[in-house]
Amino acid sequence: MERLIFPEIFNGKTIAFFTGKRPGAEIERIAEIASVEKQNIYMPVQRHTDKVLILDSFEPKVADAVITNKRGTLIGVQVADCVPILLHDKKTTVIGAVHAGWRGTAAGILKKAVMTMVNRFDSSPADILIALGPSIRWCCYIVGYDVVAAAKSATGNGNYVVERGERYCLDLSTANKYQALSVGVLPEHIWMSDECTYCYPDRYYSYRYARGTTGRQGGFIGIV
């Protein structure tokens, strides 16, 4: 059975959704869902960077966030535990898709994506709507202190780390929510899935659950 999540925070100016294992990131099916031609779907070459790409061509480029104001184009990211994040400026109709693993979170990639919308498209953070899709949550994401320290350096104070003895459980989704708030996004403009990809291996791909190579689901957004 297909799993599709359409965050209610977005209005009728966009098509925005997160997928589960099915349809995953299957381009043909994604094109059908979004009612776009598959050649009008763009996903960057993800490498856990902090690079934000302003889409000016469909040439494959390394980036972990994409920003565009092009109508008829669907942009997206692929994940298997990392946080898929979708953005939409409700006034300027600029959209964005962000892939935030721990490295991207530690580098503040979501903050950089928001500020790219501000600096290049005259967006106001108060007009930006954000949806954070299913990802591995603090119930299952056990990391070393080096990862926690890196996330804290970019995020600051907040309730996104739980200490369990000598182990640390990090919630990337909540950390990114704090980062969005820190650059002026309003709390009522942030939607966050409460599903953990590790907890629901029947619904989502999880790199940690699979202990290695696995498939990908995604987050996609376009201007209709």
Residue pairs with C-beta under 8 A, 6 or more apart in sequence:
1 22
2 19
2 20
2 22
2 23
3 19
3 20
3 21
3 22
3 203
3 204
3 217
4 17
4 18
4 19
4 20
4 23
4 33
5 17
5 18
5 19
5 20
5 133
5 134
5 193
6 16
6 17
7 16
7 17
7 18
7 86
7 131
7 191
8 191
9 129
9 130
9 131
9 189
9 190
9 191
10 16
10 86
10 88
10 129
10 131
10 221
11 90
12 224
13 88
13 90
13 93
13 223
13 224
14 88
14 93
14 95
14 221
14 222
14 223
14 224
15 33
15 34
15 35
15 74
15 220
15 221
15 222
15 224
16 86
16 88
16 95
16 131
16 219
16 220
16 221
16 222
17 33
17 34
17 219
17 220
17 221
18 84
18 86
18 131
18 133
18 134
18 193
18 217
18 218
18 219
18 220
19 25
19 30
19 217
19 218
19 219
19 220
20 134
20 203
20 204
20 217
21 202
21 203
21 204
21 205
21 215
21 217
23 29
23 30
23 33
24 205
24 215
24 216
24 217
24 218
25 43
25 76
25 78
25 215
25 216
25 217
25 218
27 38
27 41
28 38
30 38
30 41
30 74
30 76
30 218
30 220
31 37
31 38
31 40
31 41
31 74
34 41
34 74
34 220
34 222
36 72
36 73
36 74
36 222
39 58
40 72
40 73
40 74
41 73
41 74
41 75
41 76
41 220
42 55
42 58
42 66
42 68
42 73
42 74
42 75
42 76
43 66
43 75
43 76
43 77
43 78
43 218
44 53
44 60
44 61
44 62
44 63
44 64
44 65
44 66
44 77
44 99
45 60
45 61
45 62
45 63
46 62
46 63
46 64
46 77
46 78
46 99
47 62
47 64
48 64
48 99
48 101
48 103
48 104
49 62
49 63
49 64
49 103
49 104
49 107
49 109
50 64
50 104
50 107
50 108
50 109
50 112
51 62
51 63
51 64
51 65
52 63
52 64
52 65
52 66
52 67
52 109
52 112
52 113
52 116
53 61
53 63
53 65
53 66
53 67
54 66
54 67
54 68
54 116
54 120
55 66
55 67
55 68
55 70
55 73
55 75
64 77
64 98
64 99
64 100
64 104
64 109
65 77
65 96
65 97
65 98
65 99
65 109
65 110
65 112
65 113
65 116
66 75
66 77
66 96
66 97
67 87
67 94
67 95
67 96
67 113
67 116
67 117
67 120
67 121
68 75
68 94
68 95
68 96
69 92
69 93
69 94
69 95
69 121
69 223
70 223
71 223
71 224
72 222
72 223
73 222
73 223
74 220
74 221
74 222
75 95
75 96
75 97
75 220
75 221
75 222
76 97
76 218
76 219
76 220
76 221
77 84
77 85
77 97
77 98
77 99
77 218
77 219
78 84
78 99
78 216
78 217
78 218
79 99
79 133
79 135
79 197
79 216
79 217
79 218
79 219
80 197
80 204
80 205
80 206
80 207
80 210
80 214
80 215
80 216
80 217
81 101
81 135
81 136
81 141
81 197
81 198
81 206
81 207
81 208
82 99
82 100
82 101
82 104
82 135
82 136
82 172
83 98
83 99
83 100
83 101
83 105
83 132
83 133
83 135
83 172
83 173
83 176
84 97
84 98
84 99
84 132
84 133
84 134
84 135
84 217
84 218
84 219
85 96
85 97
85 98
85 99
85 100
85 110
85 113
85 130
85 131
85 132
85 133
85 176
85 219
86 95
86 96
86 97
86 98
86 130
86 131
86 133
86 219
86 220
86 221
87 94
87 95
87 96
87 97
87 98
87 113
87 114
87 117
87 128
87 129
87 130
87 221
88 94
88 95
88 96
88 128
88 129
88 221
89 95
89 117
89 121
89 123
89 124
89 127
89 128
89 129
90 127
90 128
90 129
91 123
91 124
91 127
92 117
92 121
92 122
92 123
92 127
93 223
94 117
94 121
94 123
95 221
95 222
95 223
96 113
96 116
96 117
96 221
97 219
97 220
97 221
98 104
98 109
98 110
98 113
99 109
100 109
100 110
100 172
100 176
101 172
102 143
102 147
102 150
102 151
102 170
102 172
103 150
104 110
105 151
105 154
105 155
105 172
105 175
105 176
105 179
106 147
106 150
106 151
106 153
106 154
107 154
108 154
108 179
110 130
110 176
110 179
110 180
111 154
111 179
111 180
111 182
111 183
114 123
114 125
114 128
114 180
114 183
114 184
114 185
115 183
117 123
117 128
118 124
118 125
124 184
125 183
125 184
125 185
125 186
126 184
126 185
126 186
126 189
128 185
128 189
129 189
129 190
129 191
130 180
130 185
130 189
130 190
130 191
131 190
131 191
131 192
131 193
131 219
132 173
132 176
132 177
132 190
132 191
132 192
132 193
133 193
133 219
134 193
134 195
134 196
134 197
134 200
134 203
134 204
134 217
135 172
135 173
135 193
135 196
135 197
136 172
136 196
136 197
136 198
136 206
136 208
137 171
137 173
137 196
137 198
137 199
138 160
138 161
138 162
138 169
138 170
138 171
138 174
139 169
139 196
139 198
139 199
140 169
140 196
140 198
140 199
140 208
141 169
141 170
141 171
141 172
141 198
141 208
142 164
142 167
142 168
142 169
143 168
143 169
143 170
144 168
145 168
147 168
147 170
148 161
148 168
148 170
151 160
151 161
151 170
151 172
151 175
152 161
154 175
154 179
155 175
155 178
155 179
155 182
156 178
156 182
158 174
158 175
158 178
159 174
160 170
160 171
160 172
160 174
160 175
160 178
161 168
161 169
161 170
161 171
162 168
162 169
162 171
163 169
173 192
173 193
174 192
177 190
177 192
180 190
181 187
181 190
195 203
195 204
197 203
197 204
197 205
197 206
197 209
198 206
198 208
198 209
201 209
201 210
204 217
205 214
205 215
205 216
205 217
206 214
207 214
